[in-house]
């Protein structure tokens, strides 16, 4: 499945939620997510700009590989996902395959959808709790992302094609 998304940093989440509801968006998720990122010892997945993650969202566990195909204005990726029934067993399988855990992140996410456009408002918890809330918009085109960004009061240039790693690096470098 192709994924097209952009992140907007340091949003006023209450204002964004209020506008989304006013536009007719439906809340589809509100809860904590735990994500485990994996790579080989040589870092070949990250070096190629791709992502291997195992995520627990409530009782749902999903293994995903994202093959990033572009970062011009938005991030585009081919996303391959499969539901997994046992988190710990999947972690063992990944270790047996030579993958190592490189990062684990907990966050609170509130998600909305309208007209097949998906909005995630994320707030990192624990070790990355210093990172301000941000908005991720996922749609079928860059134009659609920019259209909804404008409706929410953001400029297209505020829509960043950043990965999770880039968000963390951005705020970690400012923290020093």
Helices and strands as residue ranges (DSSP letters): E 2-8, H 13-22, E 26-40, H 44-47, E 51-57, E 60-70, E 75-84, H 87-96, E 99-114, E 117-124, G 126-128, E 134-138, H 142-151, G 156-158, H 164-175
